Amino acid sequence: MMASLVGSFSWLLAQATEVEDKLSLDSQILAEQFYFFTVVIMWLIHVGFMAYEAGAARRKNIMSTAIKNILTIAVVTPTFYYFGWYIYGCFEHGGPAQGHAGPDPEFPGFCGATAPWADAMGPNLQDHVSAVFFLAFLLFSWTTASILSGALIERVRLSAYLILGSLLGSAVWIMDAAWGWSAGGWLTTRFGFHDSIASAVVHGVAGAFTLGVLLNLGPRIGKYDLAGRARTFRAHNTHLTLMGLMLIFTGFYGFYAACLVIQSTITPGWLNIYLSPTTLGAIAFVITFGFAGGFTGGWIASKGDPFWTLSGGLAGVISVSAGADVYHPSLAYLLSITGGMFAVYVGTWIERALRIDDAVGAVAVHGFTGFYGVFLVGIFAGGYPTGVNNVPVSFGGQMIGILTFIPLGFLPGYAASWVLKKLNLLRVPPEVELEGLDMAEFQQDFFPEFERVPETVVLPTGEEVEAAPILLEGLAQTNGHRVGVGVSEERRTP
């Protein structure tokens, strides 16, 4: 009798273990499929960036702009694989102080698993998640570098951009992600820093890095007159730019989803990047209302300008991304309206008052609103428990994150571009800029069946005139020095 009971109990225990193993395998396979398809959707972000930037460029620079986006993938992919992912896994407290065990209490072996020589970084039948999780972060890295790309169009050397893009995409942003966008990051565990869908971690830091580069790169020839007034270059195809933005918006749904951790066997089934509970529906609410509010704010602030209306949508989403896991849709809608409006105001101020030639408004749309989003969480989500230790969100903690990430983004961008500038490797020669990068790099016009119409520029008065005399005058006034205002008198002499 006793032997029969023991046998039955052993059989039931074996059955329970088998069921548990099958459930665990099902959960892992579901996670693998989930991240795989978020990566597929996020590819649309980079299709969108290519269309967005090519449409914003003048006809003579279209193909060079598109190729720059494609080569972003070519250079950021290997650099992120060989050292970027290792930074994320091992530098949560500034460095792998505990060896490859890593400081993260939830994932003690995560640091070693992110090294390029680790078993998890290649084909492994026992690991369904590591590879696709890495790929999701890789797509984030492409996005970060692409934010820089648009701001520099029409005058940066391709080689210089690829160096800067690799530095930003595979070192700078992933360092701040290790510090403040992981369960074991020191900003999270000590200060409760909360940036759920990467307002500052991706967008803000990329905007700060871009600002540092733009200060050394200088404006396009003819962008400013000697009085410091801004001229406007006509985009080659505004419809293409707007379509590119819509593709970026579509890809953002994959971006948002990839920022969550799926655990199908544990209620509620979803965790944010800090391993705090949330749901996929919660962030879907916020991203949708964020777009709606951002469009509204951009349209109001720009008085209906098409470019800024759609850019306002992007700014609106970024401004509510940090609290996307906790915001009510109504709150997200109201906050995103302010984000869309601020992007227009800040972008105009940067262009006209600071006289910084940001071709697509990246510093305002990504940089300012990225940090603005983290600031808003400190006000509207104060006290919310973050991370495995349930550290409460605080305004002070959010400000510490902002004060950490601004210099972390700006200083490497400024220093690296300053070195390239001193080596005369940052910017194309003036004659190449005037002729157009496509003819210089590819020796062909990519629209041969269409007659080339005269390039135009819009004066501060609103008058549209032929660009050639303006560009040549701008070149002569600065004697080849790429500056907009503040040029010494001897340099103004042709």
Residue pairs with C-beta under 8 A, 6 or more apart in sequence:
23 265
24 265
26 264
27 263
27 264
27 265
28 128
28 129
29 128
30 262
30 264
31 128
31 129
31 132
31 262
31 263
31 264
32 128
32 129
32 132
34 257
34 262
35 129
35 132
35 133
35 135
35 136
35 258
36 132
36 135
37 254
38 136
38 254
38 255
38 257
38 258
39 132
39 135
39 136
39 139
39 254
39 258
40 254
41 250
41 251
41 253
41 254
41 257
42 136
42 139
42 143
42 251
42 254
42 255
42 258
43 139
43 251
44 247
44 248
44 250
44 251
44 254
45 139
45 142
45 143
45 146
45 247
45 248
45 251
45 252
45 254
45 255
46 69
46 72
46 73
46 139
46 142
46 143
46 146
46 251
47 244
47 247
47 251
48 243
48 244
48 245
48 246
48 247
48 248
48 249
48 250
48 251
49 69
49 143
49 146
49 149
49 150
49 244
49 248
50 65
50 66
50 69
50 70
50 244
51 240
51 241
51 243
51 244
51 247
52 150
52 240
52 241
52 244
52 245
52 247
52 248
52 360
53 65
53 66
53 68
53 69
53 149
53 150
53 153
53 241
53 244
53 360
54 62
54 65
54 66
54 236
54 237
54 240
54 244
55 235
55 236
55 237
55 238
55 239
55 240
55 241
55 242
55 243
55 244
56 150
56 153
56 235
56 236
56 241
56 359
56 360
57 65
57 153
57 154
57 235
57 236
57 359
58 154
58 233
58 234
58 235
58 236
58 436
58 455
59 236
59 436
59 447
59 452
59 455
60 435
60 436
60 437
60 438
60 439
60 455
61 153
61 154
61 436
61 437
61 438
62 236
62 438
62 446
63 438
63 441
63 442
63 446
64 158
64 437
64 438
64 441
64 442
65 153
65 154
65 437
67 158
67 441
68 149
68 153
68 158
68 161
69 146
69 149
71 158
71 162
72 142
72 145
72 146
72 149
72 162
72 165
72 169
73 142
75 162
75 165
75 166
76 138
76 141
76 142
76 145
76 165
76 166
76 169
76 170
77 138
77 142
79 166
79 169
79 170
80 137
80 138
80 141
80 169
80 170
80 174
81 116
81 121
81 134
81 138
82 116
83 116
83 170
83 171
84 141
84 169
84 170
84 171
84 174
85 114
85 116
85 121
85 134
85 137
85 138
85 174
86 111
86 114
86 115
86 116
87 171
87 174
87 175
87 178
88 114
88 137
88 174
88 177
88 178
88 182
89 102
89 110
89 111
89 112
89 113
89 114
89 115
89 178
90 96
90 100
90 102
90 111
90 114
90 115
90 178
91 175
91 178
91 179
92 102
92 103
92 104
92 178
92 179
92 182
92 184
92 185
92 186
93 103
93 184
93 185
93 186
94 179
94 186
96 102
96 111
97 103
99 111
100 109
100 111
100 112
100 115
101 108
101 109
101 111
101 112
102 108
102 109
102 110
102 111
102 112
102 184
103 111
103 184
104 110
104 111
104 182
104 183
104 184
105 184
105 388
106 183
106 184
106 275
106 388
107 183
107 184
112 118
113 119
113 120
113 121
113 130
114 120
114 121
114 134
115 121
119 127
120 127
120 130
120 131
121 130
121 131
121 134
122 131
124 130
124 131
136 258
137 174
137 177
139 255
139 258
140 173
140 177
140 198
140 202
140 255
140 258
141 169
141 170
141 173
141 174
142 169
143 202
143 255
144 168
144 169
144 173
144 202
144 205
144 206
145 165
145 166
145 168
145 169
145 206
147 202
147 203
147 206
147 207
147 210
147 362
147 366
148 161
148 164
148 165
148 168
148 206
148 209
148 210
148 213
148 362
148 413
149 161
149 165
150 359
150 360
150 362
151 210
151 213
151 214
151 358
151 359
151 360
151 362
151 363
152 161
152 210
152 213
152 214
152 217
152 359
153 359
153 360
154 220
154 233
154 359
154 433
154 437
155 217
155 218
155 220
155 221
155 427
155 428
155 433
155 482
156 217
156 426
156 427
156 428
157 425
157 426
157 427
157 428
158 441
159 425
160 417
160 420
160 425
160 426
160 427
163 416
163 420
164 209
164 213
164 413
164 416
164 417
164 420
167 412
167 416
168 206
168 209
168 412
168 413
171 412
172 205
172 209
172 408
172 409
172 412
172 413
173 201
173 202
173 205
173 206
173 209
173 409
175 408
176 200
176 201
176 205
176 404
176 405
176 408
176 409
177 185
177 198
177 201
177 202
178 185
179 185
179 186
179 187
179 404
180 187
180 188
180 193
180 195
180 200
180 201
180 401
180 404
180 405
181 188
181 195
181 198
181 201
181 273
182 188
182 273
182 274
183 273
183 274
183 275
183 387
183 388
185 193
187 193
187 397
187 400
187 401
187 404
188 274
188 386
188 387
188 391
189 387
189 389
189 391
190 391
191 391
191 394
191 396
191 397
191 400
191 401
192 385
192 386
192 387
192 391
192 392
192 393
192 394
192 397
193 386
193 393
193 397
193 398
193 400
193 401
194 274
194 322
194 323
194 374
194 377
194 381
194 384
194 386
194 393
194 397
194 398
195 201
195 321
195 322
195 373
195 374
195 377
195 401
196 259
196 272
196 273
196 274
196 278
196 283
196 321
196 322
196 323
196 324
196 325
196 326
197 255
197 256
197 259
197 283
197 321
197 322
197 324
197 325
198 259
198 321
198 322
199 318
199 319
199 320
199 321
199 322
199 369
199 370
199 371
199 372
199 373
199 374
200 322
200 370
200 371
200 373
200 374
200 401
200 402
200 405
201 405
202 370
203 318
203 321
203 366
203 367
203 369
203 370
203 373
204 366
204 367
204 369
204 370
204 371
204 373
204 374
204 402
204 405
204 406
204 409
205 370
205 405
205 408
205 409
206 362
206 366
206 367
206 370
206 409
207 362
207 363
207 364
207 365
207 366
207 367
207 368
207 370
207 371
207 409
208 367
208 405
208 406
208 407
208 408
208 409
208 410
208 413
209 409
209 410
209 412
209 413
210 358
210 362
210 363
210 366
210 367
210 413
211 356
211 363
211 367
211 410
211 413
212 409
212 410
212 411
212 412
212 413
212 414
212 415
212 417
213 413
213 414
213 416
213 417
214 356
214 357
214 358
214 363
215 356
215 414
215 417
216 414
216 417
216 418
216 420
216 421
216 426
217 417
217 421
217 426
217 427
217 482
218 357
218 427
218 482
218 483
218 484
219 355
219 356
219 357
219 482
219 483
219 484
220 233
220 357
220 359
220 433
221 430
221 433
221 434
221 471
221 474
221 475
221 478
221 482
222 231
222 457
222 467
222 470
222 471
222 473
222 474
222 475
223 230
223 231
223 233
223 357
223 474
223 484
224 230
224 231
224 355
224 357
224 474
224 484
224 485
225 231
225 460
225 474
226 477
226 485
226 487
226 492
227 485
228 355
228 484
228 485
229 352
229 460
230 351
230 352
230 355
230 460
231 457
231 458
231 459
231 460
231 470
232 457
232 458
233 457
233 458
233 467
234 455
234 456
234 457
234 458
234 464
235 241
235 307
238 306
238 307
241 307
242 306
242 307
242 310
245 310
245 311
245 313
245 314
246 310
248 314
249 291
249 313
249 314
249 317
252 287
252 317
253 284
253 287
256 283
256 284
256 287
256 321
256 324
257 280
257 283
259 272
259 273
259 283
260 270
260 271
260 272
260 273
260 278
260 280
260 283
261 270
261 271
261 272
261 273
261 275
262 269
262 270
263 269
263 270
263 271
268 277
268 278
268 279
269 279
270 277
270 278
270 279
270 280
271 277
271 278
272 278
272 325
274 386
274 387
274 388
275 387
275 388
276 325
276 385
276 386
276 387
278 325
278 326
282 324
282 325
282 326
283 324
283 325
285 329
285 332
286 320
286 321
286 323
286 324
286 325
286 327
286 329
286 332
287 317
287 321
287 324
288 329
289 320
289 329
289 330
289 332
289 333
289 336
290 313
290 316
290 317
290 319
290 320
290 321
290 324
290 332
290 333
290 336
290 339
291 313
291 316
291 317
291 336
292 313
292 316
292 333
292 336
293 316
293 320
293 332
293 333
293 334
293 335
293 336
293 337
293 339
293 340
294 312
294 313
294 314
294 315
294 316
294 317
294 319
294 336
294 337
294 339
294 340
294 343
295 309
295 310
295 312
295 313
295 316
295 340
296 312
296 316
296 337
296 340
297 312
297 315
297 316
297 336
297 337
297 338
297 339
297 340
297 341
297 342
297 343
297 344
298 308
298 309
298 310
298 311
298 312
298 313
298 315
298 316
298 340
298 341
298 343
298 344
299 309
299 312
299 340
300 337
300 340
300 341
301 308
301 312
301 340
301 341
301 342
301 343
301 344
301 345
302 308
302 309
302 312
302 344
308 343
308 344
308 347
308 361
311 343
311 344
311 347
311 360
311 361
311 365
312 339
312 340
312 341
312 343
312 344
313 340
314 343
314 365
314 366
315 339
315 340
315 342
315 343
315 364
315 365
315 369
316 336
316 337
316 339
316 340
316 369
317 336
318 339
318 365
318 366
318 369
318 370
318 373
319 335
319 336
319 338
319 339
319 340
319 342
319 369
319 372
319 373
319 376
320 327
320 332
320 335
320 336
320 339
320 373
320 376
321 373
322 373
322 374
322 376
322 377
323 332
323 373
323 376
323 377
323 380
323 381
324 332
326 381
326 384
327 335
327 380
327 381
331 380
335 376
335 380
339 369
339 372
339 373
342 364
342 368
342 369
342 372
343 361
343 364
343 365
343 368
343 369
344 364
346 363
346 364
346 368
347 358
347 361
347 363
347 364
347 365
350 356
350 358
350 361
350 363
350 364
351 357
351 358
355 484
355 485
356 363
357 484
358 364
367 409
371 402
371 405
371 406
374 398
374 401
374 402
375 398
375 399
375 402
377 393
377 398
378 393
378 394
378 395
378 396
378 397
378 398
378 399
379 395
381 393
382 392
382 393
382 394
382 395
383 392
383 393
383 394
384 392
384 393
385 391
385 392
385 393
386 392
386 393
391 397
417 426
420 426
421 427
427 433
427 482
428 437
428 440
430 475
430 480
430 482
432 440
434 471
434 472
434 475
438 444
438 445
438 446
439 445
445 452
454 466
454 467
454 468
455 466
455 467
455 468
456 464
456 465
456 466
456 467
457 464
457 465
457 466
457 467
457 470
457 471
458 464
459 465
476 494
477 487
477 492
477 494
478 487
478 491
478 492
479 491
479 492
479 493
479 494
481 487
481 491
483 491
